[in-house]
Amino acid sequence: MKRTLKSIGAIIIMGIMLTCAYLVGTAHTGDTMAEKWKDNYVDMRTVTEFTAVGDGLYLYCNDGSGYYWEL
């Protein structure tokens, strides 16, 4: 009898853990970047490539745009 209750308890705990893992894995946050930031700053998540030159850096984004950053 004790072994059965112990097994049932373990199954319930594993079910709760699986449910929590699923909920944590599917939780997504929205893009919280304000409009003023979008107009003035480069979103580094979109940078796909860069080229370092003598006094600056070229950044290439996934939408085809590019930026030059002078040091």
PDB file of N, CA, C, O and CB in Angstrom:
ATOM      1  N   MET A   1       0.820  -1.195   0.000  1.00  0.00           N
ATOM      2  CA  MET A   1       0.000   0.000   0.000  1.00  0.00           C
ATOM      3  C   MET A   1       0.866   1.262   0.000  1.00  0.00           C
ATOM      4  O   MET A   1       0.595   2.208  -0.739  1.00  0.00           O
ATOM      5  CB  MET A   1      -0.934  -0.003   1.206  1.00  0.00           C
ATOM      6  N   LYS A   2       1.914   1.267   0.838  1.00  0.00           N
ATOM      7  CA  LYS A   2       2.777   2.441   0.899  1.00  0.00           C
ATOM      8  C   LYS A   2       3.501   2.648  -0.428  1.00  0.00           C
ATOM      9  O   LYS A   2       3.714   3.776  -0.875  1.00  0.00           O
ATOM     10  CB  LYS A   2       3.791   2.301   2.042  1.00  0.00           C
ATOM     11  N   ARG A   3       3.873   1.529  -1.044  1.00  0.00           N
ATOM     12  CA  ARG A   3       4.587   1.618  -2.313  1.00  0.00           C
ATOM     13  C   ARG A   3       3.676   2.196  -3.399  1.00  0.00           C
ATOM     14  O   ARG A   3       4.140   2.956  -4.250  1.00  0.00           O
ATOM     15  CB  ARG A   3       5.112   0.229  -2.734  1.00  0.00           C
ATOM     16  N   THR A   4       2.407   1.853  -3.382  1.00  0.00           N
ATOM     17  CA  THR A   4       1.450   2.367  -4.359  1.00  0.00           C
ATOM     18  C   THR A   4       1.265   3.867  -4.186  1.00  0.00           C
ATOM     19  O   THR A   4       1.253   4.610  -5.168  1.00  0.00           O
ATOM     20  CB  THR A   4       0.102   1.646  -4.226  1.00  0.00           C
ATOM     21  N   LEU A   5       1.121   4.316  -2.937  1.00  0.00           N
ATOM     22  CA  LEU A   5       0.971   5.746  -2.682  1.00  0.00           C
ATOM     23  C   LEU A   5       2.227   6.510  -3.086  1.00  0.00           C
ATOM     24  O   LEU A   5       2.142   7.619  -3.614  1.00  0.00           O
ATOM     25  CB  LEU A   5       0.658   5.994  -1.204  1.00  0.00           C
ATOM     26  N   LYS A   6       3.383   5.918  -2.841  1.00  0.00           N
ATOM     27  CA  LYS A   6       4.639   6.552  -3.213  1.00  0.00           C
ATOM     28  C   LYS A   6       4.740   6.680  -4.738  1.00  0.00           C
ATOM     29  O   LYS A   6       5.193   7.706  -5.244  1.00  0.00           O
ATOM     30  CB  LYS A   6       5.833   5.751  -2.657  1.00  0.00           C
ATOM     31  N   SER A   7       4.325   5.657  -5.457  1.00  0.00           N
ATOM     32  CA  SER A   7       4.351   5.683  -6.925  1.00  0.00           C
ATOM     33  C   SER A   7       3.379   6.720  -7.470  1.00  0.00           C
ATOM     34  O   SER A   7       3.708   7.455  -8.401  1.00  0.00           O
ATOM     35  CB  SER A   7       4.014   4.298  -7.494  1.00  0.00           C
ATOM     36  N   ILE A   8       2.192   6.778  -6.898  1.00  0.00           N
ATOM     37  CA  ILE A   8       1.198   7.762  -7.331  1.00  0.00           C
ATOM     38  C   ILE A   8       1.708   9.175  -7.064  1.00  0.00           C
ATOM     39  O   ILE A   8       1.545  10.060  -7.904  1.00  0.00           O
ATOM     40  CB  ILE A   8      -0.152   7.532  -6.611  1.00  0.00           C
ATOM     41  N   GLY A   9       2.316   9.391  -5.915  1.00  0.00           N
ATOM     42  CA  GLY A   9       2.881  10.700  -5.593  1.00  0.00           C
ATOM     43  C   GLY A   9       3.978  11.099  -6.565  1.00  0.00           C
ATOM     44  O   GLY A   9       4.044  12.251  -6.993  1.00  0.00           O
ATOM     45  N   ALA A  10       4.843  10.149  -6.917  1.00  0.00           N
ATOM     46  CA  ALA A  10       5.919  10.434  -7.870  1.00  0.00           C
ATOM     47  C   ALA A  10       5.354  10.775  -9.240  1.00  0.00           C
ATOM     48  O   ALA A  10       5.862  11.673  -9.912  1.00  0.00           O
ATOM     49  CB  ALA A  10       6.874   9.239  -7.977  1.00  0.00           C
ATOM     50  N   ILE A  11       4.316  10.075  -9.660  1.00  0.00           N
ATOM     51  CA  ILE A  11       3.690  10.353 -10.956  1.00  0.00           C
ATOM     52  C   ILE A  11       3.054  11.738 -10.959  1.00  0.00           C
ATOM     53  O   ILE A  11       3.162  12.467 -11.945  1.00  0.00           O
ATOM     54  CB  ILE A  11       2.632   9.284 -11.288  1.00  0.00           C
ATOM     55  N   ILE A  12       2.394  12.105  -9.867  1.00  0.00           N
ATOM     56  CA  ILE A  12       1.771  13.427  -9.770  1.00  0.00           C
ATOM     57  C   ILE A  12       2.837  14.521  -9.809  1.00  0.00           C
ATOM     58  O   ILE A  12       2.671  15.523 -10.505  1.00  0.00           O
ATOM     59  CB  ILE A  12       0.933  13.541  -8.476  1.00  0.00           C
ATOM     60  N   ILE A  13       3.919  14.337  -9.074  1.00  0.00           N
ATOM     61  CA  ILE A  13       4.998  15.331  -9.062  1.00  0.00           C
ATOM     62  C   ILE A  13       5.621  15.463 -10.449  1.00  0.00           C
ATOM     63  O   ILE A  13       5.903  16.575 -10.896  1.00  0.00           O
ATOM     64  CB  ILE A  13       6.079  14.947  -8.028  1.00  0.00           C
ATOM     65  N   MET A  14       5.839  14.343 -11.133  1.00  0.00           N
ATOM     66  CA  MET A  14       6.403  14.397 -12.481  1.00  0.00           C
ATOM     67  C   MET A  14       5.452  15.105 -13.443  1.00  0.00           C
ATOM     68  O   MET A  14       5.897  15.837 -14.327  1.00  0.00           O
ATOM     69  CB  MET A  14       6.712  12.982 -12.990  1.00  0.00           C
ATOM     70  N   GLY A  15       4.161  14.895 -13.280  1.00  0.00           N
ATOM     71  CA  GLY A  15       3.183  15.582 -14.118  1.00  0.00           C
ATOM     72  C   GLY A  15       3.201  17.080 -13.896  1.00  0.00           C
ATOM     73  O   GLY A  15       3.125  17.857 -14.847  1.00  0.00           O
ATOM     74  N   ILE A  16       3.303  17.487 -12.638  1.00  0.00           N
ATOM     75  CA  ILE A  16       3.379  18.915 -12.319  1.00  0.00           C
ATOM     76  C   ILE A  16       4.648  19.516 -12.904  1.00  0.00           C
ATOM     77  O   ILE A  16       4.616  20.613 -13.462  1.00  0.00           O
ATOM     78  CB  ILE A  16       3.333  19.140 -10.794  1.00  0.00           C
ATOM     79  N   MET A  17       5.768  18.805 -12.780  1.00  0.00           N
ATOM     80  CA  MET A  17       7.032  19.306 -13.323  1.00  0.00           C
ATOM     81  C   MET A  17       6.969  19.428 -14.846  1.00  0.00           C
ATOM     82  O   MET A  17       7.457  20.412 -15.403  1.00  0.00           O
ATOM     83  CB  MET A  17       8.190  18.382 -12.917  1.00  0.00           C
ATOM     84  N   LEU A  18       6.380  18.452 -15.520  1.00  0.00           N
ATOM     85  CA  LEU A  18       6.245  18.525 -16.974  1.00  0.00           C
ATOM     86  C   LEU A  18       5.353  19.689 -17.393  1.00  0.00           C
ATOM     87  O   LEU A  18       5.650  20.382 -18.366  1.00  0.00           O
ATOM     88  CB  LEU A  18       5.682  17.214 -17.520  1.00  0.00           C
ATOM     89  N   THR A  19       4.263  19.903 -16.662  1.00  0.00           N
ATOM     90  CA  THR A  19       3.373  21.017 -16.969  1.00  0.00           C
ATOM     91  C   THR A  19       4.086  22.348 -16.787  1.00  0.00           C
ATOM     92  O   THR A  19       3.962  23.234 -17.632  1.00  0.00           O
ATOM     93  CB  THR A  19       2.126  20.963 -16.089  1.00  0.00           C
ATOM     94  N   CYS A  20       4.829  22.502 -15.702  1.00  0.00           N
ATOM     95  CA  CYS A  20       5.575  23.744 -15.460  1.00  0.00           C
ATOM     96  C   CYS A  20       6.641  23.960 -16.532  1.00  0.00           C
ATOM     97  O   CYS A  20       6.822  25.082 -17.004  1.00  0.00           O
ATOM     98  CB  CYS A  20       6.229  23.715 -14.066  1.00  0.00           C
ATOM     99  N   ALA A  21       7.343  22.902 -16.917  1.00  0.00           N
ATOM    100  CA  ALA A  21       8.369  23.024 -17.959  1.00  0.00           C
ATOM    101  C   ALA A  21       7.745  23.442 -19.283  1.00  0.00           C
ATOM    102  O   ALA A  21       8.318  24.253 -20.010  1.00  0.00           O
ATOM    103  CB  ALA A  21       9.130  21.697 -18.129  1.00  0.00           C
ATOM    104  N   TYR A  22       6.587  22.900 -19.600  1.00  0.00           N
ATOM    105  CA  TYR A  22       5.894  23.278 -20.829  1.00  0.00           C
ATOM    106  C   TYR A  22       5.495  24.750 -20.791  1.00  0.00           C
ATOM    107  O   TYR A  22       5.704  25.474 -21.764  1.00  0.00           O
ATOM    108  CB  TYR A  22       4.653  22.397 -21.041  1.00  0.00           C
ATOM    109  N   LEU A  23       4.925  25.193 -19.682  1.00  0.00           N
ATOM    110  CA  LEU A  23       4.481  26.581 -19.576  1.00  0.00           C
ATOM    111  C   LEU A  23       5.653  27.551 -19.637  1.00  0.00           C
ATOM    112  O   LEU A  23       5.545  28.608 -20.259  1.00  0.00           O
ATOM    113  CB  LEU A  23       3.704  26.789 -18.284  1.00  0.00           C
ATOM    114  N   VAL A  24       6.764  27.212 -19.006  1.00  0.00           N
ATOM    115  CA  VAL A  24       7.949  28.075 -19.060  1.00  0.00           C
ATOM    116  C   VAL A  24       8.509  28.101 -20.479  1.00  0.00           C
ATOM    117  O   VAL A  24       8.941  29.154 -20.949  1.00  0.00           O
ATOM    118  CB  VAL A  24       9.031  27.589 -18.061  1.00  0.00           C
ATOM    119  N   GLY A  25       8.508  26.976 -21.158  1.00  0.00           N
ATOM    120  CA  GLY A  25       9.055  26.899 -22.505  1.00  0.00           C
ATOM    121  C   GLY A  25       8.229  27.621 -23.544  1.00  0.00           C
ATOM    122  O   GLY A  25       8.769  28.047 -24.565  1.00  0.00           O
ATOM    123  N   THR A  26       6.941  27.773 -23.316  1.00  0.00           N
ATOM    124  CA  THR A  26       6.082  28.426 -24.303  1.00  0.00           C
ATOM    125  C   THR A  26       5.826  29.892 -23.993  1.00  0.00           C
ATOM    126  O   THR A  26       5.162  30.573 -24.774  1.00  0.00           O
ATOM    127  CB  THR A  26       4.772  27.702 -24.395  1.00  0.00           C
ATOM    128  N   ALA A  27       6.329  30.389 -22.889  1.00  0.00           N
ATOM    129  CA  ALA A  27       6.133  31.793 -22.545  1.00  0.00           C
ATOM    130  C   ALA A  27       7.046  32.650 -23.421  1.00  0.00           C
ATOM    131  O   ALA A  27       8.256  32.429 -23.465  1.00  0.00           O
ATOM    132  CB  ALA A  27       6.416  32.044 -21.031  1.00  0.00           C
ATOM    133  N   HIS A  28       6.472  33.614 -24.106  1.00  0.00           N
ATOM    134  CA  HIS A  28       7.235  34.506 -24.971  1.00  0.00           C
ATOM    135  C   HIS A  28       6.975  35.939 -24.535  1.00  0.00           C
ATOM    136  O   HIS A  28       5.867  36.291 -24.131  1.00  0.00           O
ATOM    137  CB  HIS A  28       6.861  34.302 -26.470  1.00  0.00           C
ATOM    138  N   THR A  29       8.008  36.752 -24.625  1.00  0.00           N
ATOM    139  CA  THR A  29       7.848  38.162 -24.317  1.00  0.00           C
ATOM    140  C   THR A  29       7.699  38.932 -25.612  1.00  0.00           C
ATOM    141  O   THR A  29       8.225  38.524 -26.648  1.00  0.00           O
ATOM    142  CB  THR A  29       9.040  38.693 -23.493  1.00  0.00           C
ATOM    143  N   GLY A  30       6.998  40.022 -25.559  1.00  0.00           N
ATOM    144  CA  GLY A  30       6.819  40.861 -26.735  1.00  0.00           C
ATOM    145  C   GLY A  30       7.994  41.802 -26.915  1.00  0.00           C
ATOM    146  O   GLY A  30       8.841  41.936 -26.032  1.00  0.00           O
ATOM    147  N   ASP A  31       8.036  42.441 -28.050  1.00  0.00           N
ATOM    148  CA  ASP A  31       9.084  43.415 -28.322  1.00  0.00           C
ATOM    149  C   ASP A  31       8.726  44.694 -27.581  1.00  0.00           C
ATOM    150  O   ASP A  31       7.740  45.350 -27.918  1.00  0.00           O
ATOM    151  CB  ASP A  31       9.250  43.673 -29.862  1.00  0.00           C
ATOM    152  N   THR A  32       9.502  45.049 -26.591  1.00  0.00           N
ATOM    153  CA  THR A  32       9.189  46.195 -25.746  1.00  0.00           C
ATOM    154  C   THR A  32       9.992  47.431 -26.124  1.00  0.00           C
ATOM    155  O   THR A  32      10.050  48.387 -25.351  1.00  0.00           O
ATOM    156  CB  THR A  32       9.437  45.851 -24.299  1.00  0.00           C
ATOM    157  N   MET A  33      10.611  47.429 -27.296  1.00  0.00           N
ATOM    158  CA  MET A  33      11.416  48.568 -27.715  1.00  0.00           C
ATOM    159  C   MET A  33      10.493  49.732 -28.091  1.00  0.00           C
ATOM    160  O   MET A  33       9.591  49.572 -28.913  1.00  0.00           O
ATOM    161  CB  MET A  33      12.338  48.183 -28.909  1.00  0.00           C
ATOM    162  N   ALA A  34      10.718  50.883 -27.496  1.00  0.00           N
ATOM    163  CA  ALA A  34       9.887  52.053 -27.753  1.00  0.00           C
ATOM    164  C   ALA A  34      10.184  52.611 -29.143  1.00  0.00           C
ATOM    165  O   ALA A  34      11.242  52.351 -29.717  1.00  0.00           O
ATOM    166  CB  ALA A  34      10.119  53.133 -26.674  1.00  0.00           C
ATOM    167  N   GLU A  35       9.239  53.379 -29.673  1.00  0.00           N
ATOM    168  CA  GLU A  35       9.400  53.947 -31.015  1.00  0.00           C
ATOM    169  C   GLU A  35      10.597  54.890 -31.104  1.00  0.00           C
ATOM    170  O   GLU A  35      11.287  54.907 -32.123  1.00  0.00           O
ATOM    171  CB  GLU A  35       8.135  54.686 -31.423  1.00  0.00           C
ATOM    172  N   LYS A  36      10.856  55.676 -30.059  1.00  0.00           N
ATOM    173  CA  LYS A  36      11.992  56.601 -30.123  1.00  0.00           C
ATOM    174  C   LYS A  36      13.309  55.842 -30.213  1.00  0.00           C
ATOM    175  O   LYS A  36      14.261  56.333 -30.819  1.00  0.00           O
ATOM    176  CB  LYS A  36      12.002  57.527 -28.898  1.00  0.00           C
ATOM    177  N   TRP A  37      13.378  54.669 -29.629  1.00  0.00           N
ATOM    178  CA  TRP A  37      14.592  53.861 -29.716  1.00  0.00           C
ATOM    179  C   TRP A  37      14.741  53.267 -31.105  1.00  0.00           C
ATOM    180  O   TRP A  37      15.858  53.164 -31.611  1.00  0.00           O
ATOM    181  CB  TRP A  37      14.578  52.748 -28.664  1.00  0.00           C
ATOM    182  N   LYS A  38      13.641  52.874 -31.731  1.00  0.00           N
ATOM    183  CA  LYS A  38      13.699  52.277 -33.068  1.00  0.00           C
ATOM    184  C   LYS A  38      14.225  53.264 -34.097  1.00  0.00           C
ATOM    185  O   LYS A  38      14.901  52.867 -35.046  1.00  0.00           O
ATOM    186  CB  LYS A  38      12.320  51.778 -33.486  1.00  0.00           C
ATOM    187  N   ASP A  39      13.923  54.547 -33.922  1.00  0.00           N
ATOM    188  CA  ASP A  39      14.356  55.556 -34.886  1.00  0.00           C
ATOM    189  C   ASP A  39      15.804  55.987 -34.680  1.00  0.00           C
ATOM    190  O   ASP A  39      16.432  56.466 -35.624  1.00  0.00           O
ATOM    191  CB  ASP A  39      13.456  56.762 -34.803  1.00  0.00           C
ATOM    192  N   ASN A  40      16.347  55.834 -33.492  1.00  0.00           N
ATOM    193  CA  ASN A  40      17.667  56.377 -33.187  1.00  0.00           C
ATOM    194  C   ASN A  40      18.758  55.343 -32.992  1.00  0.00           C
ATOM    195  O   ASN A  40      19.936  55.702 -32.975  1.00  0.00           O
ATOM    196  CB  ASN A  40      17.581  57.200 -31.977  1.00  0.00           C
ATOM    197  N   TYR A  41      18.415  54.084 -32.847  1.00  0.00           N
ATOM    198  CA  TYR A  41      19.409  53.061 -32.541  1.00  0.00           C
ATOM    199  C   TYR A  41      19.276  51.875 -33.483  1.00  0.00           C
ATOM    200  O   TYR A  41      18.195  51.595 -34.002  1.00  0.00           O
ATOM    201  CB  TYR A  41      19.272  52.599 -31.091  1.00  0.00           C
ATOM    202  N   VAL A  42      20.386  51.182 -33.695  1.00  0.00           N
ATOM    203  CA  VAL A  42      20.392  49.986 -34.533  1.00  0.00           C
ATOM    204  C   VAL A  42      20.037  48.789 -33.657  1.00  0.00           C
ATOM    205  O   VAL A  42      20.614  48.602 -32.586  1.00  0.00           O
ATOM    206  CB  VAL A  42      21.783  49.782 -35.231  1.00  0.00           C
ATOM    207  N   ASP A  43      19.098  47.992 -34.112  1.00  0.00           N
ATOM    208  CA  ASP A  43      18.730  46.769 -33.399  1.00  0.00           C
ATOM    209  C   ASP A  43      19.787  45.717 -33.710  1.00  0.00           C
ATOM    210  O   ASP A  43      19.821  45.175 -34.815  1.00  0.00           O
ATOM    211  CB  ASP A  43      17.291  46.271 -33.806  1.00  0.00           C
ATOM    212  N   MET A  44      20.641  45.431 -32.750  1.00  0.00           N
ATOM    213  CA  MET A  44      21.766  44.519 -32.974  1.00  0.00           C
ATOM    214  C   MET A  44      21.314  43.082 -33.191  1.00  0.00           C
ATOM    215  O   MET A  44      22.109  42.244 -33.617  1.00  0.00           O
ATOM    216  CB  MET A  44      22.723  44.578 -31.802  1.00  0.00           C
ATOM    217  N   ARG A  45      20.051  42.784 -32.904  1.00  0.00           N
ATOM    218  CA  ARG A  45      19.543  41.437 -33.174  1.00  0.00           C
ATOM    219  C   ARG A  45      19.404  41.186 -34.667  1.00  0.00           C
ATOM    220  O   ARG A  45      19.346  40.035 -35.098  1.00  0.00           O
ATOM    221  CB  ARG A  45      18.197  41.228 -32.485  1.00  0.00           C
ATOM    222  N   THR A  46      19.348  42.263 -35.472  1.00  0.00           N
ATOM    223  CA  THR A  46      19.179  42.110 -36.915  1.00  0.00           C
ATOM    224  C   THR A  46      20.498  42.138 -37.671  1.00  0.00           C
ATOM    225  O   THR A  46      20.506  41.923 -38.883  1.00  0.00           O
ATOM    226  CB  THR A  46      18.279  43.192 -37.440  1.00  0.00           C
ATOM    227  N   VAL A  47      21.607  42.396 -36.999  1.00  0.00           N
ATOM    228  CA  VAL A  47      22.913  42.454 -37.667  1.00  0.00           C
ATOM    229  C   VAL A  47      23.352  41.039 -38.021  1.00  0.00           C
ATOM    230  O   VAL A  47      23.398  40.153 -37.167  1.00  0.00           O
ATOM    231  CB  VAL A  47      23.979  43.153 -36.764  1.00  0.00           C
ATOM    232  N   THR A  48      23.676  40.845 -39.309  1.00  0.00           N
ATOM    233  CA  THR A  48      24.082  39.522 -39.779  1.00  0.00           C
ATOM    234  C   THR A  48      25.564  39.443 -40.078  1.00  0.00           C
ATOM    235  O   THR A  48      26.138  38.353 -40.082  1.00  0.00           O
ATOM    236  CB  THR A  48      23.303  39.149 -41.007  1.00  0.00           C
ATOM    237  N   GLU A  49      26.194  40.583 -40.330  1.00  0.00           N
ATOM    238  CA  GLU A  49      27.601  40.571 -40.715  1.00  0.00           C
ATOM    239  C   GLU A  49      28.213  41.918 -40.362  1.00  0.00           C
ATOM    240  O   GLU A  49      27.501  42.915 -40.239  1.00  0.00           O
ATOM    241  CB  GLU A  49      27.769  40.262 -42.233  1.00  0.00           C
ATOM    242  N   PHE A  50      29.525  41.949 -40.200  1.00  0.00           N
ATOM    243  CA  PHE A  50      30.218  43.207 -39.976  1.00  0.00           C
ATOM    244  C   PHE A  50      31.580  43.147 -40.642  1.00  0.00           C
ATOM    245  O   PHE A  50      32.138  42.072 -40.861  1.00  0.00           O
ATOM    246  CB  PHE A  50      30.356  43.508 -38.467  1.00  0.00           C
ATOM    247  N   THR A  51      32.113  44.344 -40.964  1.00  0.00           N
ATOM    248  CA  THR A  51      33.443  44.463 -41.539  1.00  0.00           C
ATOM    249  C   THR A  51      34.173  45.557 -40.783  1.00  0.00           C
ATOM    250  O   THR A  51      33.701  46.691 -40.709  1.00  0.00           O
ATOM    251  CB  THR A  51      33.385  44.770 -43.070  1.00  0.00           C
ATOM    252  N   ALA A  52      35.319  45.220 -40.225  1.00  0.00           N
ATOM    253  CA  ALA A  52      36.124  46.195 -39.497  1.00  0.00           C
ATOM    254  C   ALA A  52      37.110  46.829 -40.464  1.00  0.00           C
ATOM    255  O   ALA A  52      37.826  46.128 -41.179  1.00  0.00           O
ATOM    256  CB  ALA A  52      36.868  45.534 -38.298  1.00  0.00           C
ATOM    257  N   VAL A  53      37.146  48.157 -40.486  1.00  0.00           N
ATOM    258  CA  VAL A  53      38.107  48.905 -41.294  1.00  0.00           C
ATOM    259  C   VAL A  53      38.969  49.722 -40.351  1.00  0.00           C
ATOM    260  O   VAL A  53      38.771  49.679 -39.137  1.00  0.00           O
ATOM    261  CB  VAL A  53      37.390  49.822 -42.345  1.00  0.00           C
ATOM    262  N   GLY A  54      39.913  50.460 -40.887  1.00  0.00           N
ATOM    263  CA  GLY A  54      40.888  51.176 -40.072  1.00  0.00           C
ATOM    264  C   GLY A  54      40.303  52.034 -38.968  1.00  0.00           C
ATOM    265  O   GLY A  54      40.759  51.956 -37.827  1.00  0.00           O
ATOM    266  N   ASP A  55      39.316  52.842 -39.272  1.00  0.00           N
ATOM    267  CA  ASP A  55      38.789  53.769 -38.267  1.00  0.00           C
ATOM    268  C   ASP A  55      37.288  53.612 -38.049  1.00  0.00           C
ATOM    269  O   ASP A  55      36.641  54.545 -37.573  1.00  0.00           O
ATOM    270  CB  ASP A  55      39.091  55.191 -38.674  1.00  0.00           C
ATOM    271  N   GLY A  56      36.725  52.467 -38.381  1.00  0.00           N
ATOM    272  CA  GLY A  56      35.293  52.293 -38.194  1.00  0.00           C
ATOM    273  C   GLY A  56      34.847  50.858 -38.371  1.00  0.00           C
ATOM    274  O   GLY A  56      35.652  49.928 -38.431  1.00  0.00           O
ATOM    275  N   LEU A  57      33.535  50.713 -38.451  1.00  0.00           N
ATOM    276  CA  LEU A  57      32.925  49.392 -38.526  1.00  0.00           C
ATOM    277  C   LEU A  57      31.690  49.478 -39.414  1.00  0.00           C
ATOM    278  O   LEU A  57      30.840  50.346 -39.219  1.00  0.00           O
ATOM    279  CB  LEU A  57      32.559  48.856 -37.107  1.00  0.00           C
ATOM    280  N   TYR A  58      31.594  48.585 -40.382  1.00  0.00           N
ATOM    281  CA  TYR A  58      30.404  48.476 -41.209  1.00  0.00           C
ATOM    282  C   TYR A  58      29.521  47.372 -40.641  1.00  0.00           C
ATOM    283  O   TYR A  58      29.978  46.252 -40.416  1.00  0.00           O
ATOM    284  CB  TYR A  58      30.773  48.189 -42.696  1.00  0.00           C
ATOM    285  N   LEU A  59      28.254  47.698 -40.410  1.00  0.00           N
ATOM    286  CA  LEU A  59      27.284  46.722 -39.917  1.00  0.00           C
ATOM    287  C   LEU A  59      26.264  46.445 -41.013  1.00  0.00           C
ATOM    288  O   LEU A  59      25.710  47.378 -41.594  1.00  0.00           O
ATOM    289  CB  LEU A  59      26.581  47.229 -38.620  1.00  0.00           C
ATOM    290  N   TYR A  60      26.015  45.183 -41.297  1.00  0.00           N
ATOM    291  CA  TYR A  60      25.054  44.786 -42.318  1.00  0.00           C
ATOM    292  C   TYR A  60      23.893  44.063 -41.648  1.00  0.00           C
ATOM    293  O   TYR A  60      24.094  43.139 -40.860  1.00  0.00           O
ATOM    294  CB  TYR A  60      25.720  43.885 -43.396  1.00  0.00           C
ATOM    295  N   CYS A  61      22.667  44.498 -41.972  1.00  0.00           N
ATOM    296  CA  CYS A  61      21.467  43.936 -41.349  1.00  0.00           C
ATOM    297  C   CYS A  61      20.786  42.947 -42.280  1.00  0.00           C
ATOM    298  O   CYS A  61      21.074  42.893 -43.476  1.00  0.00           O
ATOM    299  CB  CYS A  61      20.490  45.051 -40.961  1.00  0.00           C
ATOM    300  N   ASN A  62      19.870  42.160 -41.703  1.00  0.00           N
ATOM    301  CA  ASN A  62      19.198  41.125 -42.488  1.00  0.00           C
ATOM    302  C   ASN A  62      18.185  41.684 -43.478  1.00  0.00           C
ATOM    303  O   ASN A  62      17.742  40.949 -44.360  1.00  0.00           O
ATOM    304  CB  ASN A  62      18.510  40.158 -41.569  1.00  0.00           C
ATOM    305  N   ASP A  63      17.802  42.949 -43.371  1.00  0.00           N
ATOM    306  CA  ASP A  63      16.874  43.543 -44.335  1.00  0.00           C
ATOM    307  C   ASP A  63      17.590  44.225 -45.493  1.00  0.00           C
ATOM    308  O   ASP A  63      16.946  44.860 -46.328  1.00  0.00           O
ATOM    309  CB  ASP A  63      15.978  44.540 -43.640  1.00  0.00           C
ATOM    310  N   GLY A  64      18.923  44.101 -45.555  1.00  0.00           N
ATOM    311  CA  GLY A  64      19.695  44.677 -46.651  1.00  0.00           C
ATOM    312  C   GLY A  64      20.286  46.038 -46.347  1.00  0.00           C
ATOM    313  O   GLY A  64      21.105  46.535 -47.121  1.00  0.00           O
ATOM    314  N   SER A  65      19.900  46.646 -45.256  1.00  0.00           N
ATOM    315  CA  SER A  65      20.451  47.953 -44.908  1.00  0.00           C
ATOM    316  C   SER A  65      21.827  47.779 -44.271  1.00  0.00           C
ATOM    317  O   SER A  65      22.174  46.702 -43.785  1.00  0.00           O
ATOM    318  CB  SER A  65      19.500  48.716 -43.952  1.00  0.00           C
ATOM    319  N   GLY A  66      22.588  48.848 -44.284  1.00  0.00           N
ATOM    320  CA  GLY A  66      23.915  48.813 -43.695  1.00  0.00           C
ATOM    321  C   GLY A  66      24.212  50.124 -42.990  1.00  0.00           C
ATOM    322  O   GLY A  66      23.645  51.163 -43.326  1.00  0.00           O
ATOM    323  N   TYR A  67      25.086  50.070 -42.032  1.00  0.00           N
ATOM    324  CA  TYR A  67      25.445  51.250 -41.251  1.00  0.00           C
ATOM    325  C   TYR A  67      26.952  51.311 -41.090  1.00  0.00           C
ATOM    326  O   TYR A  67      27.625  50.283 -41.013  1.00  0.00           O
ATOM    327  CB  TYR A  67      24.751  51.234 -39.869  1.00  0.00           C
ATOM    328  N   TYR A  68      27.475  52.535 -41.042  1.00  0.00           N
ATOM    329  CA  TYR A  68      28.895  52.739 -40.787  1.00  0.00           C
ATOM    330  C   TYR A  68      29.033  53.381 -39.420  1.00  0.00           C
ATOM    331  O   TYR A  68      28.407  54.406 -39.147  1.00  0.00           O
ATOM    332  CB  TYR A  68      29.560  53.617 -41.896  1.00  0.00           C
ATOM    333  N   TRP A  69      29.833  52.797 -38.574  1.00  0.00           N
ATOM    334  CA  TRP A  69      30.057  53.306 -37.226  1.00  0.00           C
ATOM    335  C   TRP A  69      31.505  53.743 -37.137  1.00  0.00           C
ATOM    336  O   TRP A  69      32.419  52.921 -37.200  1.00  0.00           O
ATOM    337  CB  TRP A  69      29.718  52.233 -36.137  1.00  0.00           C
ATOM    338  N   GLU A  70      31.710  55.063 -36.987  1.00  0.00           N
ATOM    339  CA  GLU A  70      33.059  55.611 -36.915  1.00  0.00           C
ATOM    340  C   GLU A  70      33.533  55.622 -35.469  1.00  0.00           C
ATOM    341  O   GLU A  70      32.813  56.046 -34.565  1.00  0.00           O
ATOM    342  CB  GLU A  70      33.109  57.032 -37.514  1.00  0.00           C
ATOM    343  N   LEU A  71      34.740  55.154 -35.275  1.00  0.00           N
ATOM    344  CA  LEU A  71      35.296  55.089 -33.922  1.00  0.00           C
ATOM    345  C   LEU A  71      36.012  56.349 -33.549  1.00  0.00           C
ATOM    346  O   LEU A  71      36.537  56.455 -32.440  1.00  0.00           O
ATOM    347  CB  LEU A  71      36.231  53.927 -33.791  1.00  0.00           C
TER     348      LEU A  71
END
